[in-house]
Amino acid sequence: MANTIELAQTGKRDYLISLEKKYQARWREECLFETNAPSKEELHGLSAAEIREKYPKWFGNFAYPISKIEFAAGYQRLLGKRVLFPHGMHATGMPIKAAADKVQRELGMFGENFERYDEIAAKDKPKTTENWLSCTLAPAVAKATGLTYQFQIMESMGIPRIRSQKDDNNAMGNRIDWRRSFLTTDINPYYDSFVRWQMNKLYQLGKIKFGERYTIYSPKDGQPCMDHDRSDGEGVGPQEYLALRMEVVEWSPAAKEAIEGKVDGRKVYLVPATLRPETMYGQTNCFVGPNIKYGVFAVNDTEAYVCTYRAARNMTFQGVFPVRGEIPQLVEIAGSTLVGTRIKAPLGNVKDTKGTGVVTSVPSDSPDDYTTTSDLRKKAEFYNVDPKWLDFEPIPTCTAVAVCKELKIQSQKDIKQLAEAKEIAYKEGFYNGFMVIGDFKGESVQEAKPKVRAQLIQMGLAFPYAEPESLVISRSADECVVALMDQWYLDYGEPTWRAQAEELLAKMNTWGPETRNLFEATLAWLNKWACARTYGLGSKMPWDPQFLVESLSDSTIYMAYYTVSHLWRLSPAIPVGPLGVTAEQMTDEAWEYIFCNGPWPNPEPFPKEKADALKHEYNYFYPFDMRSSGKDLVQNNLTFLLYNHVAIFPEDKWPLGIRMNGHLMINGQKMSKSKGNSLTLRDGIEKFGADAMRLTLADAGDGVEDANFDEKTANANILRLHTLLGWCEEMLKDDSKLRHGAKSSYHDHVFEEEIIDLINITKTHYEATSFKDALKYCFYEFQNIRDWYREVTSDIGMHADLVKYWIRVSVLLVTPFAPHFAEHIWTEFLREPKSIQLALWPDPGRPADRAVIEAGIYMRSTLKTIRDAETTLLKKMQKGKKGKADGPLFDPKLPKSVRIYVASQFPEWQDACVQAIKDSYSAETDKVDDVKVRTILTENGMIKDKRAMPFVQAFKKSLNLVDVEVLSVEQALQRQGPGSEPGSPAFEYHNV
């Protein structure tokens, strides 16, 4: 069932959309978002610091989503900065190539507009299961709809046959400089040249290496399957094990019957996989899964291995079997038949999705093994095992035995306790354990572990084995394996390089500790990364053109390319851009000169003054100030970005900030096309209008947690915008109902200070990219103070100047979120000649007067108290009809007044609390000693009063000042100044 709402009436929305289209056309016509560096003449003789002060800039870019960086760009424009906000198209990779290939085939089959589809499909309808490419773009859609062809799947996702991403961004009102847009891959020869320079430089610096290493691999695609090539399992890497060769000495009767005559006299080995080779001295047996199907696989003419088919599928791409990619299975055998088989090395819960399906048992070190063998020993007949097989007892002081006793684990059914025991035992063994047997006796486990592993391999008793950490499915719907391959890889994790990346992270703004923690965790584990593939779209490896640069490796420094991209070709139809430099002329030396201050080559590929023009743009705008992206890219592309920048660019060009966000939910649920609750950018604009959608995106939430787009909020925003437009028009077109002359009212003063206060508060939230809070204060709270001002001046009228000031400030503050709404008021009602996109932040130049603000808050709270008291009285009167009324007679229908009683002193208990705070305050530390407060209240018997501590905490909170002087009522009455009331002390603010 769809989880989206339907709009009943759309008149107001349609009116707002008409305004949006009007102003979008104006902005395009005036080229308001096209930004260039100041001229060389303007910058002549200025230092870098002077340039930043006189010609401030801000460069933001994004991977996804666009809303956060768009809001930031709008705010930075208000600060008077030259905002560079470009948007390119990353087309590198296998998924888009696979989809494009299929669409191309379908165009050949059905015609340019697929007009022959019905005719041909009726004759020869292909099976849906054969369409592996349907998993490339939309596996959920393919499953939900049963569609076969790629063009059908794309159309079902709302992707029209002709429309560009530029159209949707313009319809949203995004402030993008489209001159700088570009495509990746070799279809763009300039970008192709740029990537070749990047790869060549990394290769020359020794950052790209060639060698045999484990990588996630798709047998179906015949190449490594990197994160962007996966439909499931992003971030999963290879897990390396040690596979032990356990020679079969005597088969169990059932196994002998199943295998006899089928292995051609080969020696057969069970091959359990372990992560802890140092514990193999404690092996007592090995386990198999009785319900798991195993295979016997020929290693050569004399040996064979017993493991699962899944494990054998990994092994065949790791050089274990004679022919790569072939799985030489001799016989399939049930795990239950293997029980009772004797194996040469004495060495549960067995899974066929982890390891080889054969598990070593080490009861001394593994709580699971100890518990399982204990259960088998107790119920040998039930489990159909020979008691002689379990004729051993682990040493009582062994780690697993001790931990199981401590946690009172009784059997394998104590799953939670076993998980805790495993963590304790493994950590204790690795970090604090010492070897008590074997060639490495006396050495710590940390030292001995790699030595035991190497010894077992050297003796021919084990071999290296790897598999994915968890399930990985490629975009071609293939379950991936781990392959041992000769390949080009980036040497991420190399200690010196990693230290440089960590240095960059330490200097960089992340707008929150969560993002910094994610980066730190990724830098701690990220290791060598395959950077080449054989299929897909992209740029060729310059020195090995049989390979393409993979999609997460050609997109790590393209932000620098944005600074000069507008000077290259503007479209495929215009092969050479305004600078007149061809892609062939952009040699590695030219790129190095522009981006890294390298020497200008001789002979020069093109005139140096043209290179200087490129360098001028780059030096002004780079480094970028903010990159906004999804949290899932920290574990790959964004950390690659750090590594690549520190390797390629000088330190003054390192990124200044990266901001993270979560994914976007809709109406509190994860978006799902198949469930009917998805919303594309175009859908949102058409359904709610750009500004109502933008306000809702701002209100959806910030940070790395998933944000929530609430359609009810979006619908309500339509009404809010429409109503506010009408009110502003009414106020500005005819101000005869407004008050003129001097601003003499107390409420005028409060209103003006509240406007100033909200300007300053909003700015702090914009600076922190806390857009939800910025919206709260610049939009919702701003209207609240207007509503209050309108109410309290209903007898004298609002002041015309203050109303105009409120309207002017409100539209400026909300411009980053609702630019079309703001532009209409700015242009049509305020009659400003220039676009609001060129306006500046309404800086009041001072903080608000806190005394006035607090007085306004106090008045509101007092009025609320009065109204609440009246409501309470009315409720009592209604009860009084039943004989429960008390107090004087009062008729709410008649004219009424209120008498306010003010006490001249605090109640005794409040006096005692105030005195306790005063006696516990230290002028030296400027703090109240909480322990002393409690002691005093205990001594005078007040600590048991439930009212005391809440009053103390509230009173202390109000004392968040540089200096404090606490006066009793008697003392205050002797002073001139604001009075105080019981429960609500008055304050006099002053500078110190």
NUPA-838030 format. One record per residue (C-alpha): residue in one letter; x, y, z. Coordinates in steps of 0.001 Angstrom, whole numbers, plus 500000, padded with zeros to 6 digits. Layout:
NUPA-838030
aXYZ...
This chain:
NUPA-838030
m500000500000500000a501339503424499073n502556505505501982t502210508868500231i499467511465500439e497250512833497689l496646516584497477a492946517460497429q493294521012496071t496216522362494099g495321525988493298k497726527532495810r500469525117494809d500006525865491125y500221529592491812l503504529132493692i504893526954490886s504039529652488337l506095532134490375e508955529642490600k509125529200486834k509028532959486354y512013533625488592q513998530623487405a513793532065483879r514978535434485162w517952533940487011r519014532016483902e518628535088481708e520751537194484080c523344534372484537l523265535033488274f524991531803489272e527948532027486896t530934532866489058n534486533743488030a537620534613489943p538493538321490277s540684539596487441k544460539511487736e544417543299487903e542072543225490891l544338540790492732h547625542424491776g549866543090494762l547538541444497306s548669538725499659a546635535525500028a545130536825503273e544247540161501679i542583538400498747r540439536329501104e539408539459502995k538706541680500010y537366539021497637p535992536214499825k535043532993498080w533221529780498875f533498526590496833g531021523816497536n530438520545495712f528567517331496377a528065513709495534y524518513514496901p522109514766498060i521940518291496729s519734520054499290k522326520582502046i525008522008499782e522382524109497990f521258525661501280a524875526333502220a525548527962498846g522525530228499268y523694531336502706q527261531986501547r525967534185498717l524204536313501340l527579536863503000g528839538528499835k531158535704498797r531869534549495263v530142531215495438l531333528466493128f528680525755493046p529138523403490061h527517520098489173g529141517404487040m527981513968485898h529955510888486952a529387508255484284t532312505964485103g531734502331485990m530126499077485033p526427499526486004i525789502424483647k527703500658480875a525666497494481334a522395499445481304a523470501502478296d524493498400476362k521106496851476956v519191500007475986q521317500201472842r520415496613471937e516751497351472603l516888500410470331g518149498112467591m515383495617468315f512428497960468725g513355501192466955e514398504692468032n511251505194470132f510707501476470909e507739501637468552r508124497985467439y508094496631471005d504493495352471039e504866493625467701i508156491878468495a507464491147472164a504242489380471272k506142486996468954d509170486319471104k508786487351474723p512048486722476581k512046485234480054t512398487689482917t514919485425484620e517298485768481675n517455489526482069w520431489856484384l520779493498483446s517452494245485108c519421494015488354t521761496736487165l519518499707487736a516500498613489697p516366495138491233a513394496091493391v511511497454490394a512253494395488310k510993492112491077a507892494205491776t506779494705488184g508106491663486362l509416493930483601t512034492513481285y513546495261479183q515823497972480489f513869500824478888q510705499580480646i512446499409484019m513832502921483635e510443504318482636s508786502590485606m511281504433487822g509993507740486442i512952508324484127p511663509891480882r513303509125477578i514521512677477189r515363514820480189s518561515972481787q519515516270485403k519975519965484658d516205520367484106d515353518978487536n517966521102489298n516746524239487563a513156523397488497m514274523193492120g515892526628491841n519408525386492567r522179527964492280i524427525951489947d527036527294487537w526224525001484600r529163526259482530r531362524058484686s529344520872484238f531147517941482635l531013514205482077t533659511775483246t535062508926481081d536992509197477818i533940510674476085n535269513921477565p538882514104476289y539783516928478708y538686514993481761d540284511875480330s543558513786480121f543083514995483706v542602511417485005r545641510198483070w547729512902484769q546356511867488175m547105508174487616n550549508834486177k551487511016489138l550311508446491685y552208505739489788q555395507800489720l555055508507493448g554842504769494126k551236504973495305i549965502632492573k551519499184492582f551124495896490761g550990492544492452e549078489483493484r546433490209496092y543001489175497206t540032491082495810i536250490702495630y535610489230492191s532579488484490019p533090485268488002k530157486245485792d531675489642484899g535217488312484834q536656491236486789p536949492701490298c533641493863491760m534228497149493573d531750498943495817h529932500827493049d529525497577491088r527531495872493839s523799495628494444d524484494177497891g527532494059500136e529005497548499737g532044497951501980v532627494185502296g536227493106501803p538175489816501671q538571487837504906e541794485854505007y541876482458506730l544319479631507116a542942476403505611l544317473331507442r544983470063505601m543537467281507808e544354463948506143v541656461310506360v543064458206508083e539877456161508204w536466456999506765s533311456397508733p531377453419507319a528765455678505713a531372457969504168k533420455028502919e530391453670501117a529627457066499537i533181457816498417e534654454426497572g535742454196493957k535084457866493225v538316459601494238d540717457488492151g543040456648495010r543692460268495987k544595461226499531v541626463131500884y541898466044503323l539253467856505332v540134471548505146p538796473559508094a539487477300507895t540716479164510969l541504482718511981r543484481502515014p546313479194513907e548091479638517265t545331477633518985m545780474565516776y547936472916519456g544712472449521428q542690470708518699t540736467661519824n538437467032516856c536683468864514039f533016469451513378v530917469183510228g527311470215509687p525174467072509455n522642468835507188i525221470494504938k526148469133501529y529913468804501052g531947467971498006v535211466148497404f537231468300494991a540332467187493078v543372469334493834n545598467277491502d546037463623490555t547012462593494078e545059464844496474a541493466014497079y539802468377499548v536500468080501407c534654471404501780t531458473147500646y530853474037497002r530825477708497970a534316477410499471a535543475505496400r534171478304494203n536424480729496064m539399478364495957t539306477956492203f540075481670491792q542924481456494303g545097478910492495v544073475927494632f542681473845491749p544471473082488461v542335475240486132r541262478718487232g537471479035487242e536818475272487065i535507473388490105p536597469721489823q534032468028492059l534462464252492297v531510463459494529e528905465127496736i528501463853500269a526199464699503184g527795466037506333s526046463394508443t527966460616506663l531304462199507579v530658461948511320g533070459405512844t535790459814510213r539299459703511717i541746462341510608k545480462519511053a545778465744513039p543692465654516221l542530468645515967g528718472779516774n527319475051515159v528551474823511578k527518477200508793d527952476563505090t528048480333504509k531255480864506491g534653479235506034t534848475871504334g532033474211506281v534574472155508235v535406473568511666t538304472789513970s537437472236517625v539647473780520295p537802473452523639s540685475050525549d540313478403523771s536823478440522261p533778478677524581d531586477373521739d533812474307521264y534060473650525001t530292473840525424t529606471715522345t532017468943523340s530578468998526853d527055468572525458l528215465746523191r529914464047526110k526781464275528245k524415463085525494a526606460914523268e523821458459522513f521363461244521656y523810462840519210n524823459410517840v528541459804518617d530990457324520159p531917458336523743k535513457294522997w535785460195520551l535320462568523483d537591460833525979f539437464009527012e539055466832529521p540300470396528884i542663471793531519p540445473611534096t542570476780533945c542136477178530185t540512480412529035a537322478910527585v536669476732530651a537167479623533071v534971482048531127c532128479540530720k532127478860534462e532208482584535275l529209483305533026k527417480139534207i527012478733530704q525262475367530804s524795474397527146q524858475463523505k521423477021524024d522918479871526101i523477481875522924k523802485366524425q526219484281527118l528295482337524581a528608485422522372e529880487402525370a532191484559526381k533658484345522887e534492488052522867i536098487861526311a538084484694525566y539364485839522176k540455489270523423e542055487841526547g543863485176524562f545184487513521888y546201490505523996n547288488813527239g547957485206526244f551303483386526028m552148480134524271v552584477203526695i553465474553524125g555191474161520759d558156475783519026f557117479243520179k556565478444523851g556931481505526063e556155484019523314s553074486231523415v550152485182521243q550494488378519217e554091487486518353a553521483774517833k550388483937515669p552069484894512343k554941482496513080v552614479531513611r550771480419510407a553988480592508389q555253477327509891l552067475417509044i552197476662505429q555899475850505147m555321472306506449g552550471742503930l549954471346506662a547934474415505612f547422476939502817p546061480506502640y542372480845501838a540072483868501590e536396484642501027p534153487728501290e533459488899504849s529765488567504049l527522488104501040v528375490283498023i526081490404494993s527222492188491841r524994494403489719s524843491453487329a523198489351490089d526302487219490596e527417486014494035c530983487232494282v534040485343495489v537528486312496555a540087485922493780l543864486071493994m544817488321491099d547688490190489585q546316493700489472w546983497390489802y546123498691493233l546417501877495263d548562501295498321y546117502792500831g547050502053504406e550803502464503801p551976504027507109t553504507256505779w550650507926503388r548068507142506052a549757509548508486q549458512327505896a545756511572505400e545235511670509170e547015515024509285l544574516386506691l541603515010508631a542828516691511820k542826520098510069m539566519633508206n536114520798509281t533651517900509538w530719519796511120g530305517151513805p532176514414515686e530233511592514019t531789512314510623r535276512625512108n534832509315513914l533734507621510684f536836508874508886e539141507845511719a537656504349511791t538001503981508009l541613505177507998a542336502569510659w541290499626508483l541383500736504845n544012498841502899k545129498218499333w542411498980496778a542162497596493241c541948500593490931a541551498876487551r538879496892485745t538418495487482259y534764496345481519g532698499481481859l533029503169481118g536028505223482139s539561506280481321k542256503806480383m545278503186482579p547929505274480804w550683502646481042d548444499565480747p545519500456478435q543906497004478661f542557498236482012l540133501052482885v540411503208485999e537610502066488306s534807504424489284l535818505140492889s539365506005491843d538728508507489026s536450510651491210t538717511644494099i540151514977492922y537718516094490217m536767519013492472a539946520711491226y538785520169487639y535646522231488350t537761525364488787v538851525290485132s536181523189483420h534271526216482058l537301527097479923w537273523750478093r534661522652475572l531103523545476453s529476520536474762p530367517671472389a529202519936469550i531869522491470519p535133520487470660v537299523417471827g536190525851474516p536698529610474933l540355529225475893g541237527629472572v543275524773474084t542723521233472807a542672518135474991e545792516833473241q547665519946474330m546867519253477981t549912517157478777d550842515845482205e553372518679482484a550663521255481752w548386519839484439e551279519763486882y552038523423486184i548430524479486708f547593522449489819c550908521767491554n553221524682490628g555383522476488441p557769523972485848w556281525133482559p557328522585479908n559723523410477109p558724523137474333e555397524506475504p552232522647474406f550313525955474139p550943529593475102k551825529990478774e549393532897479283k546518530470478646a547877528115481295d548173531084483639a544504531888483061l543632528351484155k545993528578487102h544465531905488134e540976530392488421y542306527353490264n544405529287492762y541518531585493652f538849528933494217y540853525963495513p540802524299497969f537096523625498190d535353524773501381m532739522055501650r531952518725500076s528548517350501015s528026513649500669g526380510518502057k527805508748505081d528137505481503131l530891507008500982v533242507611503916q534366503997503819n535620504344500263n535453507363497957l535720510129500564t538651508537502358f540262508001498945l539762511745498458l541902512438501528y544633510059500399n544735511450496858h544790515096497898v547720514693500278a549646512743497638i548993515031494683f548465518592495909p550520520991498024e549251521438501570d547594524812500916k545260523045498459w544052520372500855p540248520267501389l538837522544504088g535710520591504958i533560517527504280r529999517336505571m528074514072505953n524387513259505990g522262510161506183h519743508871503695l516283510337503199m513153508597504418i509665509571503408n506879509810505975g509028507985508499q509732504977506270k512603503950504039m511916504876500427s510887501916498300k509601502053494751s508013498631495100k506079499748498212g504853502912496528n506525505356498914s509332506834496868l509741510406495728t512170511628493088l513340515211492867r511003515812489943d508106514130491781g508578516393494796i508680519564492710e505585518632490720k503646517531493796f504465520341496228g506328523015494299a510015523761494712d509905526064497740a507491523965499803m509648520924499039r512841522813499907l511436523960503256t510493520375504040l513959519119503102a515470521714505441d513082520581508162a513859516890507538g516938516822509768d520702517198509708g523653515070510742v524485511499509788e521159510062510945d518565509440508255a516397512499507597n512629512300507144f510696514069504394d507190514472505826e504629515033503066k502131516518505523t504717519146506406a505304519801502696n501585520221502114a501298522571505093n504221524600503750i502230525353500599l499599527075502726r502218528820504870l503975530306501848h500766531322500103t499342532926503253l502550534787504020l502750536088500460g499231537475500787w499953539128504143c503163540760502900e501391542082499816e498584543484501964m501000545229504350l503241546750501678k500610547845499175d498533549758501686d500106550816504970s497283553166505961k496221550765508690l499720550803510157r501068553279512662h503552555959511562g505776558424513356a508025557691516312k508437554106517515s507334554988521025s505572551827522122y507281549408524517h506161546614522189d507940548310519244h511166548149521197v510713544490522106f509755543530518527e512813545231517039e515160543552519511e513552540170518845i514137540600515111i517809541357515785d518055538385518131l516609535981515557i518951537310512850n521931536462515035i520588533095516183t519777532067512611k523276532954511487t524884530679514077h522812527765512781y523583528516509142e527281528596510026a526964525196511694t524970523862508700s522204523054511183f519537523825508622k516604522440510590d517375524868513419a518081527717511005l514634527163509476k513038527040512912y514297530493513834c514219532305510474f510801531025509411y508674529639512235e509940531724515167f510088534783512942q506376534472512276n505696533824515958i507211537153517031r505207538923514313d502005537279515521w502701538377519099y503522541923518032r500321542066516002e498307540872519007v499775543189521652t499495546251519379s495960545543518237d494765548683520029i497375551055518559g498408549187515412m501760547843514241h504420550348513245a504856550587509455d508668550817509583l508941547747511780v506570545746509592k508649546602506520y511829545780508425w510362542427509471i509348541573505891r512726542582504468v514671540598507051s512406537553506903v512746537109503135l516517537572503282l516899534993506042v514744532407504275t516310532953500823p518594529884501074f515515527710501666a512743529380499640p514406531574496996h511388531947494680f509073533046497495a511740535473498708e512395536803495197h508721537568494622i508393539626497793w511776541277497196t511030542230493613e507264542756493474f506437544087496931l509668545676498173r510405546972494645e514104546150494784p515731546578491347k518242543728491683s517558540080492374i517543538857495943q520254536434494815l522562539487494864a521365540784498255l523412540680501443w522762539299504893p520855541810507085d523595542170509673p522326544296512591g525902544998513656r525217544276517304p523739541675519641a520183542065520822d519538543773524152r519120540761526430a517259542707529097v514603543691526567i514428540133525176e514052538645528647a511429541239529546g509461540246526437i509722536580527355y508627537396530901m505618539277529630r504591536377527412s504949533885530253t503003536147532614l500200536526530103k500153532777529596t499924532321533368i496976534712533488r495205532898530658d495908529513532240a494485530818535535e491319531908533756t491008528520532070t491426526800535410l488772529039536949l486326528289534141k486881524564534621k486203524944538338m483030526900537563q481827524112535302k482419521659538126g480659524115540451k477389523383538686k477700520018540308g478239521568543703k482044521810543617a482544525512542804d484630527768545044g485895531340544934p484113534573543958l481368534684541374f482528535368537812d480610535532534559p482944535025531556k480283536404529198l480381539867530781p483201542443530407k486059541320532602s489298542479534165v492026540834536147r493676541824539410i497330540766539718y498705540066543183v502439540499543725a504109539219546884s506811541295548513q508946538375549567f509769534794548667p508168531869550426e510386530637553212w511501527512551339q512596529532548272d514452531949550519a516348529010551967c517243527721548471v518452531113547245q520579531523550379a522079528046549880i523076528946546309k524525532248547471d526564530556550229s527857527930547754y528938530346545048s532702530812544562a533853534056542972e537259532513542206t535919529668540103d532716531490539098k530787528341539914v528207527104542369d529395524109544383d526553521593543962v527832519355546754k527833522273549174v524293523253548111r523104519741548895t524925519776552233i523306523063553267l519855521898552190t520367518655554096e521399520516557234n518331522768557178g515990519904556304m515094521186552818i516659518328550803k513532516182551240d511304518899549803k510596517811546219r510335521442545130a513812522407546294m516218520898543759p514170521779540624f514017525369541905v517784525366542559q518556524053539074a516243526562537379f517719529389539442k521293528326538609k520480528125534896s519438531747534922l522833532673536360n524836531755533231l526666535074533297v530188536429533546d529344537797536992v526539537185539436e525135538950542469v522286537251544317l519995539560546310s517265538595548694v513899540353548454e514722542567551404q518024543587549826a516403544169546439l513727546396547937q516490548671549228r517905549035545716q516579551004542764g516061548776539749p513836545934538573g511794544212541217s511616540502541812e508751538124542416p508547534924544389g509657532065542206s510733534496539455p513774536532540536a514440539657538477f517846540312536927e519788543428536094y522295542946533247h525467544945532959n528907544642531344v531953543591533302
